[in-house]
Amino acid sequence: MPKSPKSMNGKMANSYYFALKKIIMKKSIIKYGLIGGAISIVFMMVFAICFDKSNLDHGMVVGYIGIILLSLPIYFGIADYAKTAVEKPGYLKQLGTGLLIAIIAGLCYALTWTILYYTMFPDFMEKYSASVIEKATKAHKSIEEIQKLNEQLAGFKKIYANGPLAILFITFLTEPLPVGIIISLISSAIIYYRNKKLIRQAS
């Protein structure tokens, strides 16, 4: 039995509705993920300048600031998605949006560092290890503590020796991702409860 035009129109409207929801979500994720990625690239280049001047401490500070700043678009991306969505998304959808933004921005950060490592800082691990041990020695750490530090640094050197994919993976997992997860959890909670409060006040 052929379907009535009314039921066909209803199905088409539903398909359009769900497609529109996906487009809005993807747009927010890609836009703000790339903004975070662009921030990370700029700050990694600043890190490169600082490190090239043998100012490792300042370079590391710039790197950490870059990680925090690349995570800021997560909040604005979730807010944009919540504002432009066809219907107000729940907490988990907002969290998912934030995490995907964090993944895109974090991968840009890790990829930029991997390229910089091979093109500009192939001796980074040696210089970094020497700096860490020197600080520990100046701080009068015990022989056992310094030995543990050496073991940890040796572990990182082994990972770096496994090639670019290993460097990209360990950089992504240990630097931008943890911060991105925390920012996503906090941002999605703030925006969700703020919107809930506004809806309650309006009703």
Buried (B, 14 or more C-beta within 10 A) or exposed (E): EEEEEEEEEEEEEEEEEEEEBEEBBEBBBBBBBBBBBBBBBBBBBBBBEBBEEEEBEBBBEBBEEBBEBBBBBBBBBBBBBBEEBEEBBEBEBBBBBBBBBBBBBBBBBBBBBBBBBEEEBEEBBEEBBEBBBEEBEEEEBEEEEBEEBBEEBEEBEEBBEEEEEBBBBBBBEEBBBEBBBEBBBEBBBBBBEEBEEEEEEEE
